């Protein structure tokens, strides 16, 4: 295939997929086709043990293995006829349709490269619903088969892409051989390779590591419509002014129902602390706490007030968040490079003062715009911005003791949205280091912002590099222990202290438990390598709110 000029030589613009065993589970359908086909031609039947090691090798190789008295063309004809009886046994691989949807949302092309005869491949793509989501098909019978690079060249030509602009996902030696010959980067799905995944959802962090996560737009609204998606970086303007609703009443409801908060957490070997300013439109609140491992002491303050003085701006990376009330003052100021948290709450031995500077220059944040509509407000949505593993300097003073933050890390959680009236989420946030000293942090959520991308706002930061994650499963084998499990992580949490609140005024409510403690386990980086976490600090939370 002739070389072609490439304007985006370093950019990822598409993915190529093998079909059988990668996008679809067809192994049993193919075994029945080959076994029955051989018997009908008077040849010995093909046992499962004899078949399984050859699955996906191609029609020409099948002819040599199972149909020595037939020509390759006769085997093609046999397959095209016999496979019809077993199409219903073909199933979509878990996460395949969702992954293809996400690729389309990111503007990435998708193609299928398979040794399966074209007629059968087209039938399978139509049966599984994958067909409309791929832009090209290179199939058996079109020319030489894999491991020859020709099938990959045909797909690249159909997409108009070069070999350095795509990734190939396969599960066999023929896939590995074809990609090596074509100069295309190979990811093994359950197959040994430099980069290997066991499930399709695990591909997303690898794509993000390849630069596929879209940069954040400037505004959360585009001509009145939310810019739903997961993005790298901050959306500078999150104003809901101009949100397109069904009528004037909807616009008034959208204005009155907005919720905003800005949370800054500081986690480290000695302290777990945080401050949050919350603007509910009709009420305001501020909480601040600090847990000192050295003394075992926790200072925890929560102030609720009329909405007179608080302010959470529409600009997550700039401006001033503030709360003011007698003996409860907090400011969070940002300029896009650094963020300052100043807090003074309580008095006497229970007084908590924070003077912390967060450095945001070298850490990319994750922005998510998620639909949160209900039948009565289908236009509702929410925006959240997460930033973790930030270097932090300053001090926290508990009572009269001042503690330096030089060996701690910080997190930022900014949210502006129109959440459903009754909302519940499970959350985990932590920062720590790998055994080699590399900083590592994570944000994991279940039950909130699950509707966009493969993993919503789930993400990790490894040495400052953002790695979005797949959905995470939360388990609590005991009150003191939580477990987080997903394709790219396994984390265990042990509680050392706990905050909690139970405010239920019927019309509004906030009921939560927030254990504070340590995490250990591992997270996959963008190259599919496990990075161990040793004694990361942070919080988990089970929160139910009625807004």
C-alpha positions in Angstrom: 0.0 0.0 0.0 1.6 3.3 -1.0 2.5 5.8 1.7 0.3 8.9 2.0 0.8 12.2 3.7 -0.5 12.4 7.2 -1.6 15.7 8.7 -2.2 14.1 12.1 0.8 11.7 12.2 0.8 11.4 16.0 -3.0 11.4 16.4 -5.4 8.5 16.9 -8.2 8.6 14.3 -9.6 5.1 14.2 -9.7 1.6 15.5 -9.7 -1.7 13.6 -11.3 -4.8 15.2 -11.2 -8.4 14.5 -14.8 -9.8 14.4 -14.9 -13.3 15.9 -13.8 -13.4 19.6 -13.4 -9.6 19.8 -16.7 -7.9 18.8 -18.8 -11.0 18.8 -18.8 -14.4 20.6 -19.3 -16.8 17.7 -17.0 -19.7 18.6 -19.9 -22.2 19.2 -21.6 -21.1 16.0 -18.4 -21.7 14.0 -17.7 -25.1 15.7 -21.2 -26.3 14.7 -20.8 -25.0 11.2 -17.5 -26.7 10.6 -18.4 -30.0 12.4 -21.7 -30.4 10.6 -20.3 -29.2 7.2 -17.5 -31.9 7.4 -20.0 -34.6 8.3 -22.3 -33.6 5.4 -19.4 -33.9 3.0 -18.6 -37.4 4.2 -15.5 -36.2 6.2 -14.7 -37.0 9.8 -16.5 -34.8 12.3 -14.5 -32.0 14.0 -14.3 -32.3 17.8 -14.2 -29.2 20.1 -10.6 -30.0 21.1 -9.6 -30.2 17.5 -11.4 -27.1 16.5 -10.7 -24.6 19.3 -7.0 -24.2 18.6 -7.7 -23.2 15.0 -10.6 -20.8 15.6 -10.1 -17.7 13.4 -7.3 -19.0 11.3 -9.1 -18.3 8.0 -10.9 -20.2 5.3 -7.8 -21.3 3.4 -6.3 -22.7 6.6 -9.6 -24.4 7.5 -9.6 -26.1 4.1 -6.2 -27.6 4.8 -7.2 -28.6 8.4 -10.7 -30.0 7.9 -11.7 -30.2 4.2 -8.8 -31.7 2.3 -11.0 -33.1 -0.4 -12.7 -29.7 -1.1 -11.3 -26.6 -2.8 -11.1 -23.3 -0.9 -14.0 -22.0 -3.1 -16.1 -25.0 -2.1 -15.4 -24.3 1.6 -16.5 -20.7 1.1 -19.7 -21.9 -0.4 -20.2 -24.5 2.4 -19.7 -21.8 5.0 -22.1 -19.4 3.4 -24.8 -22.0 3.3 -24.2 -23.8 6.7 -23.6 -20.8 8.9 -27.2 -19.5 8.3 -28.4 -22.2 10.6 -26.3 -20.9 13.5 -26.4 -17.1 13.2 -28.8 -16.9 16.2 -26.0 -18.4 18.4 -23.8 -15.4 17.8 -23.8 -12.8 20.6 -22.3 -9.4 21.0 -19.3 -9.2 23.3 -20.0 -7.3 26.6 -19.3 -3.6 26.1 -18.9 -3.8 22.3 -21.9 -1.6 21.3 -21.2 0.9 24.1 -17.5 1.1 23.0 -18.5 1.7 19.4 -20.9 4.4 20.5 -18.2 6.1 22.5 -15.8 6.0 19.5 -18.4 7.7 17.3 -19.0 10.3 20.0 -15.2 11.0 20.0 -15.1 11.3 16.2 -13.0 8.1 15.8 -13.6 5.8 12.9 -14.2 2.0 13.3 -13.6 -0.9 10.9 -13.8 -4.7 11.0 -11.0 -6.7 9.6 -11.8 -10.4 9.6 -11.0 -13.7 7.8 -14.7 -14.6 8.0 -16.3 -14.7 4.5 -17.9 -11.4 3.6 -21.4 -12.7 3.3 -21.3 -14.2 6.8 -19.6 -11.2 8.3 -22.3 -8.9 6.9 -24.9 -11.2 8.2 -23.4 -11.2 11.7 -22.9 -7.4 11.7 -26.6 -7.0 10.8 -27.8 -9.6 13.3 -25.9 -8.1 16.3 -26.6 -4.4 15.5 -22.9 -3.6 15.0 -23.1 -2.9 11.3 -24.3 0.7 11.5 -21.5 1.5 13.9 -18.6 0.6 11.6 -17.5 2.5 8.5 -15.6 -0.3 6.7 -15.4 -4.1 6.4 -12.4 -6.0 5.1 -13.5 -9.7 5.0 -12.5 -13.1 3.8 -12.7 -13.5 0.0 -11.7 -9.9 -0.6 -8.1 -11.0 -1.2 -5.3 -12.5 0.9 -6.2 -13.4 4.5 -4.5 -12.5 7.7 -1.7 -12.9 8.7 -1.0 -11.2 5.4 -1.2 -7.4 5.9 -3.5 -7.0 2.9 -6.8 -7.1 4.9 -5.5 -4.2 7.1 -4.4 -2.2 4.1 -7.8 -2.6 2.6 -9.5 -1.3 5.7 -7.0 1.7 6.0 -7.7 2.6 2.4 -11.5 2.5 2.9 -11.1 4.8 6.0 -8.6 7.1 4.4 -6.2 6.6 7.3 -2.5 5.7 7.7 -1.0 2.9 9.7 0.1 5.2 12.5 -3.4 6.7 12.9 -5.1 3.5 14.1 -5.1 0.8 16.7 -5.9 -2.8 16.0 -7.7 -5.0 18.5 -7.4 -8.8 17.9 -7.2 -12.1 19.6 -5.0 -14.4 17.6 -1.6 -15.0 16.0 -3.0 -14.1 12.6 -4.0 -10.7 14.0 -0.6 -10.2 15.6 1.2 -11.2 12.4 -0.9 -9.0 10.2 -0.5 -5.9 12.4 3.3 -6.4 12.6 3.5 -6.7 8.8 1.3 -3.6 8.3 3.0 -1.5 11.0 -0.1 -1.0 13.0 -0.2 -1.0 16.8 -1.7 -4.2 18.2 -3.8 -4.6 21.4 -4.6 -8.2 22.4 -8.1 -9.0 23.6 -7.4 -12.0 25.9 -4.2 -12.6 23.8 -0.7 -12.0 24.9 0.6 -8.7 23.5 2.6 -5.6 24.6 -0.8 -4.2 25.5 -3.5 -6.6 26.6 -7.0 -6.2 27.7 -9.5 -8.9 28.9 -12.7 -7.0 28.1 -13.6 -4.3 25.7 -14.4 -1.7 28.3 -10.7 -1.8 29.3 -9.8 -0.2 26.0 -11.1 3.2 27.0 -8.2 4.2 29.3 -5.8 3.0 26.6 -7.5 5.3 24.1 -7.3 8.1 26.5 -3.6 7.5 27.0 -3.3 7.7 23.2 -4.8 11.2 23.4 -8.4 10.3 22.3 -10.2 12.1 25.1 -11.8 15.2 23.6 -10.6 18.6 24.8 -13.2 20.4 26.8 -15.4 23.0 25.0 -15.3 26.6 26.2 -18.9 26.6 27.3 -21.2 24.0 28.8 -24.0 25.0 26.4 -23.9 25.1 22.7 -26.8 27.0 21.2 -28.8 26.2 24.3 -28.1 22.5 24.3 -25.8 20.8 26.9 -22.5 19.5 25.4 -22.9 16.0 26.8 -19.6 14.1 27.0 -16.4 13.4 28.9 -13.6 15.8 28.3 -10.0 16.5 29.2 -9.6 19.8 30.9 -12.0 22.3 32.3 -15.1 23.9 30.7 -14.4 27.6 31.4 -18.0 28.8 31.4 -20.7 26.6 33.1 -23.5 29.2 33.1 -26.9 27.7 32.4 -28.2 31.0 30.9 -29.8 30.2 27.6 -30.6 26.6 28.4 -33.3 25.5 26.0 -36.4 24.3 27.8 -39.9 23.6 26.7 -41.4 26.9 28.0 -41.1 29.9 30.3 -42.0 27.7 33.3 -39.2 25.4 32.5 -36.7 28.2 32.3 -37.9 29.5 35.7 -37.6 25.9 37.1 -34.1 25.5 35.7 -33.0 28.8 37.3 -34.5 27.9 40.7 -33.3 24.3 40.9 -29.6 24.8 40.2 -27.2 23.3 42.7 -23.5 24.2 42.9 -20.6 23.2 45.1 -16.9 23.4 45.3 -15.0 20.8 47.4 -11.3 20.9 48.1 -9.8 17.9 49.9 -6.3 17.4 51.3 -5.1 13.9 51.9 -1.8 12.7 53.2 0.1 10.5 55.7 -1.0 12.5 58.7 -4.2 14.5 57.8 -7.4 13.9 55.9 -9.1 17.2 55.6 -11.6 19.0 53.3 -13.7 22.1 53.0 -16.8 22.5 50.8 -19.1 25.4 50.0 -22.6 24.4 48.8 -25.1 26.7 47.1 -28.6 25.1 46.8 -30.2 28.3 45.5 -32.7 28.3 48.5 -30.1 27.5 51.2 -26.4 27.5 51.6 -24.0 25.4 53.7 -20.4 24.9 54.4 -18.6 22.0 56.0 -15.0 21.6 57.0 -13.2 18.8 58.8 -9.8 17.4 59.6 -8.8 14.0 60.9 -5.3 13.8 62.5 -3.9 10.3 62.5 -1.2 11.2 65.0 -3.6 12.1 67.7 -6.7 10.2 66.5 -8.6 13.5 66.7 -11.3 14.7 64.3 -12.6 18.2 64.1 -15.8 18.4 62.1 -18.0 21.5 61.5 -21.1 21.9 59.3 -22.9 25.2 59.0 -26.3 25.7 57.3 -27.6 29.2 56.6 -30.0 31.3 54.4 -28.6 32.0 51.0 -27.3 35.5 51.8 -23.5 35.4 51.5 -22.4 32.2 49.7 -21.2 32.3 46.1 -20.0 29.4 43.8 -19.1 30.9 40.4 -19.9 29.6 37.0 -16.1 29.4 36.3 -14.6 26.3 37.9 -11.0 27.3 37.2 -11.3 31.0 38.0 -13.0 33.4 40.4 -13.8 33.1 44.1 -16.0 30.7 45.9 -16.9 32.1 49.3 -19.0 31.5 52.4 -19.4 33.8 55.3 -21.3 33.3 58.6 -20.4 34.0 62.2 -17.4 31.7 63.1 -17.6 30.0 59.7 -15.7 31.6 56.8 -14.3 29.9 53.7 -12.9 31.1 50.4 -11.7 29.1 47.4 -9.9 31.2 44.9 -8.6 30.0 41.5 -6.8 31.6 38.6 -6.3 28.6 36.3 -2.8 27.9 37.6 -3.1 27.8 41.4 -6.0 27.4 43.8 -6.1 28.8 47.3 -8.2 27.4 50.1 -8.7 29.6 53.1 -11.0 28.4 55.9 -11.6 29.5 59.5 -14.4 27.7 61.3 -15.2 27.0 64.9 -13.5 28.4 68.0 -11.3 27.4 70.9 -10.0 23.8 70.8 -12.4 23.0 68.0 -11.2 25.8 65.8 -10.1 24.7 62.3 -8.0 26.9 60.1 -6.7 26.0 56.6 -4.3 27.9 54.5 -3.5 25.7 51.5 -2.2 26.4 48.0 -2.9 23.9 45.2 -0.7 23.7 42.1 -2.9 22.8 39.0 -0.4 23.6 36.3 0.8 20.1 35.4 -2.3 18.0 36.1 -5.2 17.7 33.6 -8.7 17.6 35.0 -11.7 15.6 33.9 -14.9 17.4 32.8 -18.2 15.6 32.4 -21.5 16.9 31.1 -24.2 14.4 32.0 -28.0 14.2 31.3 -30.0 14.3 34.5 -33.4 14.7 33.1 -36.7 13.5 34.5 -40.2 13.2 32.7 -41.0 16.7 34.1 -37.7 18.2 33.2 -36.1 16.3 30.3 -33.7 19.2 29.6 -31.9 18.9 33.0 -28.2 18.1 33.1 -25.2 18.4 35.3 -21.5 19.4 35.0 -18.7 18.1 37.2 -15.0 18.8 37.2 -12.6 16.5 39.0 -8.9 17.1 39.6 -6.8 14.9 41.8 -3.3 14.3 42.9 -2.4 18.0 43.1 0.8 19.2 44.8 -0.2 21.2 47.8 1.6 23.6 50.2 0.5 25.4 53.3 -0.8 24.5 56.8 -3.8 23.3 58.6 -4.2 24.4 62.2 -6.3 22.2 64.6 -7.0 24.0 67.8 -3.6 25.5 68.4 -1.4 23.0 66.5 -0.2 23.9 63.1 0.5 21.0 60.7 2.5 21.4 57.4 1.1 19.9 54.2 4.4 19.5 52.3 3.9 15.7 52.0 0.1 15.8 51.2 -1.8 15.9 48.0 -5.1 17.7 47.1 -8.3 17.1 45.1 -10.9 19.4 43.6 -14.6 18.6 43.0 -16.6 21.3 41.3 -20.3 20.5 40.4 -23.0 22.6 38.9 -26.2 20.9 37.9 -29.9 20.2 38.0 -29.9 16.8 39.8 -33.1 14.7 40.2 -35.0 15.4 43.4 -33.9 12.2 45.0 -30.3 11.3 44.4 -27.9 8.7 45.8 -24.3 7.9 45.1 -21.3 6.0 46.4 -18.0 7.8 46.1 -14.4 7.2 46.8 -11.5 9.7 46.5 -7.9 9.1 47.4 -4.3 10.2 46.9 -1.1 8.3 47.5 2.1 7.1 45.9 3.4 4.0 44.1 6.4 2.1 45.5 8.7 4.1 43.2 7.4 7.4 44.6 5.2 8.3 41.6 2.0 10.2 42.8 -1.3 8.4 42.1 -4.8 9.5 42.8 -8.4 8.5 41.8 -12.0 9.4 41.8 -14.7 6.7 41.7 -18.4 7.0 41.7 -21.4 4.7 41.3 -25.0 5.9 40.9 -24.2 9.4 39.8 -23.1 10.7 36.4 -23.2 7.1 35.0 -24.9 8.0 31.8 -22.0 9.4 29.7 -19.1 7.4 28.3 -18.1 4.0 29.6 -17.3 5.1 33.1 -18.8 8.5 33.8 -16.5 10.5 36.1 -14.4 7.5 37.2 -10.8 8.5 36.7 -7.2 8.0 37.9 -4.2 10.4 37.9 -0.8 8.7 37.7 2.1 11.1 37.8 -0.3 13.8 36.9 -1.6 12.0 33.8 -5.4 11.6 33.5 -6.7 8.1 33.0 -10.5 7.7 32.7 -11.7 4.4 34.1 -14.6 2.0 33.3 -17.5 1.6 35.7 -16.5 0.7 39.3 -18.3 -1.7 41.5 -18.5 -0.8 45.2 -18.8 -3.6 47.8 -18.8 -3.3 51.7 -18.0 -6.7 53.2 -18.0 -5.0 56.7 -18.6 -1.5 58.2 -14.9 -0.9 58.4 -14.0 -2.2 54.9 -14.9 -1.2 51.3 -13.8 -2.8 48.1 -13.7 -1.1 44.7 -13.5 -3.3 41.7 -13.4 -2.7 37.9 -11.5 -3.7 34.8 -8.7 -1.3 35.5 -8.5 -1.4 39.3 -8.8 -3.3 42.6 -8.7 -1.2 45.7 -9.4 -2.1 49.3 -10.3 0.6 51.9 -10.0 0.4 55.7 -11.8 2.9 57.8 -9.9 4.8 60.5 -12.5 7.4 61.4 -16.0 8.5 60.1 -18.1 11.6 59.5 -21.8 11.4 59.1 -24.9 13.5 58.9 -28.6 12.8 59.1 -30.8 15.8 58.2 -34.3 14.8 57.0 -36.8 17.7 56.8 -39.0 15.7 54.5 -39.0 18.3 51.8 -35.2 18.3 51.8 -32.8 15.8 53.2 -29.0 15.0 53.4 -28.2 11.6 54.9 -24.6 10.3 54.5 -21.8 8.4 56.1 -18.2 9.3 55.1 -15.6 7.0 56.3 -12.0 8.3 56.4 -9.1 6.0 56.0 -6.5 4.2 53.8 -6.6 2.5 50.3 -4.3 -0.2 49.0 -4.3 -2.2 45.8 -3.6 -1.4 42.1 -4.7 0.6 39.1 -3.8 0.0 35.5 -1.9 2.8 33.7 -2.4 3.8 30.1 -0.1 1.0 28.9 -2.1 -1.7 30.7 0.6 -2.0 33.5 -0.4 -2.4 37.1 0.7 0.4 39.4 0.6 -0.6 43.0 -0.8 1.8 45.6 0.6 1.7 49.2 -1.4 3.3 51.9 -3.2 6.0 50.0 -5.3 8.3 52.1 -8.8 9.5 51.3 -12.6 9.1 51.9 -15.5 7.0 50.8 -19.1 8.1 51.0 -22.7 6.7 50.9 -24.9 9.8 50.3 -28.6 10.2 49.8 -30.0 13.6 49.1 -33.4 15.1 48.5 -33.0 18.5 46.9 
